[in-house]
Amino acid sequence: MTSDNWSSADLYERFMGRWSRILATNVISALDPPSGLRWLDVGCGTGSVSEALLERTDPDSVIAIDPSEEYASATRSRLTDSRVSVEVAGADDLPVPDSSIDRIVCGLVLNFVPDASSAVREMGRVLVPGGTATAYVWDYSHGMQMLRHFWDAATVEDPAAAELDEGRRFPLCHPDALSACFAGALHDVTVTSTEVATRFSDFEDFWEPFLGGQGPAPSYCRSLSNEARDHLSSRLRATLPTQPDGTVRLTARAWVANGTAA
């Protein structure tokens, strides 16, 4: 099995960041929180959530954490607001005191945490009583269409690719599983869906980011021989729903969980 490579913030931006940035804005806007809160951005990646918090909530402070120094450094460079501090840390060992955070957002991260339940318990630990945590994940099984098309094509070309498909690997991409994970440590848990449009100017705009090696699908793509990669590209070109003007218009659904600390 290929490993999930997360080593380049720039390549991630090209592959997924352009869509996760829209998603973060949508999620934060839907929360409609008051100003002046202390926020924690768990798994900040390239800073999409922290940026949305600055733009939409007028926070007192934002602590952004990520286990990757590369990604933490990218967030540090992009967000120079003095209210933002960035640290290298994992979701299962948050570097903040008990009951010190008003709101937590964990965007597109829980699937990649070795023990998601432990991470949610950590969120409960650091939240003030009545504070809320929000986590969202792509619906890899059905609703994240760019990846669904990729893995469906990859599995036809290489049946062994099925075991790498995020829709099979990550049970938290199902709303019931995400709800159960939150309910183990938080109260008043709800799970809703949200959707963003993912429009590609042409096939190359769709395909080229898969060559960057960031995340499960691109890591798999990079592991292929040139011949196998060309076959996969040809199959995708033939099966993607392409408009007469050459654009590829897809959608990406995410599940959003909210829970409250006791």
N, C-alpha and C positions, 0 to 999 in steps of 0.2 A: 504493500500500500504506500502511495506517495504521502509525504508529510504536507501539512498546510503551512506554506511559507508566508511569513509576515515580516518582510525586511525592508520594504521600500514604501515610504509614505506617498511619494509622487506617483508610483505605479498603482497604488491602491486608489488614489484619487481618480485616476483615469478609468479604472475598472468599476469601482463601486462608489467611490466618494461623491461623484456627481449626483448619484441617486440618494445616497444616505443623507446628504446635506438637505435635500428637499424634504425627505422623510422626517428628519430631526425638527425642522421648522414646523411641519404640520403637527407633530406630536406635542411640541411645546406650546404652540398656539392653542391647541385643543384643551390643554391643562388650564389655561387662563389664570395663572397664579397671581397673587398680589406681589408688589415690589418689596424689596428689602429683605429677601430671604437668603439663608445660607444654603447653597447647593453643593451637591457632590455629583460629579460626572464620572461614572464607573466604566472604565474601558473607553477612554476618550478618543482613541484612534487619532485621526488628523484634526479633531477639534470641532466636528459638526455640531454636537450638542452644546458644548460650551459657547460657541459662537451664537447659536440660536438663543441661549439663555441671556447673553448680553444684549442681543437685539430686541428680545421680546419681553423680558421680565424685570429689568432694572434691579439686578440682584445686589445684596450686600456683599456676597463673596461667592466664588466658584472654585472648588478644589477639583481638579481634573487628574485622574490617575490612569495609567496604562502600564502593562508589564513590559512593553517594548520601549527601549530608550529611543529608538528611531522615531517612533510615533509620538512619544512624549515630547521629543525635541521639536518635531514638526508643529505640534500644537503650541509649544512655547514660542516658536518663531512667528506663528501666524497671529496669536492673540496676545497683544502687548498691554492690554488693559490691566491696571494695577490690582483689580479685584480678583484676577485669575491667578491661581498658583497651580503648577503642574508637577506631579511626582510620579516616579516609577514604582508601581505597586500592582499587586494582583487583586482581583475582586474578592478573593476568599480571605484576605488579610488587609483590611482597609486601614490606612495609616492616620486615622482620626479617632478622637476620644469618644467614649460612650455618650449618647444623647447630646450630640453637638451639631447635628445637621437637620435642617428643616425639610428639605426635599432632595430626593435622589433620582437621577435618570441613568439608566443603563441601556445604551442603544446598540443593538445588534451584537451583543457580547455573550449573553448567557449560554448560547449554544456551544461556545468555545471554551467555557470554564469547566475544568475537570469535575467539579462538584457544584452544580448550580444551586442545590439546596443550601449548601454551606454558604455560598455567596449571598443568598437571600437572607439567611440568618445574620450575616454580618451587616447587611443593610438595616435590619431591625435593631441591631445593637447600637448603631451610630445615630439612628434617627431619634429626635425628640419624641416624647409621647404625643401621639396624634399626627406626627409627621408622615409623609407619604413617599412611597417608592414607585417608580414607573420603569418598566422594562419592556422593550419591544424587540421582536425577532421577525425576520422575513418568513413568510409562509412558503418554505422551500418545497413542500410536497406538491402544491398546486398553484399558488397565487403569484410566485416570483417567476414570471414567465421567461425572462432571459435565461435563467438557470435551468428552468424546466426544459426549454428547447435544447439547451446545450447537453444536458445529461441524457435526454431521450435519444438524441443523435449519437452521443458517445457510446451509449449502451448497445445500440444497433451495430456500430462498428467494432466494439470491444465489450462483450458481455461482462467481463470482469470489472468494468467501470461502474457497474451498478452498486458495488459495495462502497464506492466513494461518493455517491450521490447524497448531497446534504438532506434531501427529503427522506432518505432512509437512515442516515447517520444520526440525525438530530431530532429526537422525539419532541423537544420543546417547540418545534415549529407547528405543533397542533395546539389549539386553544385549551383543550381539557388538560393536557400535560402542563402547559404553562400556568394555568390556574392552580393546579395541584401543587406545583413547585412554590408558588407564592403563598398559598394557604398554609404551608408548613410553618411559616414564621410571621405572617402578617394577617391582618383582619380586613373585613369588608372588601374582599378581592373581587375585581371585575376584569374581564378580558373583552376588548373590542377590536375591530379591525379598521385599518386605514389603507388607502391605496394611492400610489403615485404613478404618473405616466412616465414611461421610459421610452423616449423616442430617439431613434438612431438615424442619422442623415443618410446612411447607406450601409451596405453589408460590411464594409471595412470598418466603419465606426462601431459596429457591433462586435466584429471578430478581433480586431487588433488588441483591445484590452485583455483578451483571454491569453495573450502571449506574454504578459508581464509577470506571471508567476506569483501573484499575490492572492492567497486564499485557495480553497480546495479545487475549484474548477481550473483556474489558471495553473496551479501547481501540477495538476494532472496533465493539462495540455502541454506544459513544458517538458514533462517526462516522456512524451511520445517521440518516436522517430519522425524525421521529416516527412516520410511517405505516409505514415499513419495520421500525422497532423494535417496533411493535405487532403486525405480522404475525409477526415472529420469536417474540415472547412467546406469541402464540396457538398457534403450531405447537409450541413447547416444552410448553405447558400440555397440549396434546392427546397428545403422544408420550411424555412422561416416565412412568415406571412409578410411579403414585401409589397408595398404599394406601387402603383404605376410610376410614381415619380422616384422610386428607388428607396424611399424611406421605410424603416421598419418601426412599426408603432405597437408597443407592448405595454403592459401594466405590471406593477409590482405591489403585491399586498403584504402587509405586515400585521402581526397580532400584537396588541398593546395591553399589558397587564398593569393594574394599579392596585396597591395595597397600603394599609395604614398600620403604623406601629402602635402597640398597646400603650 
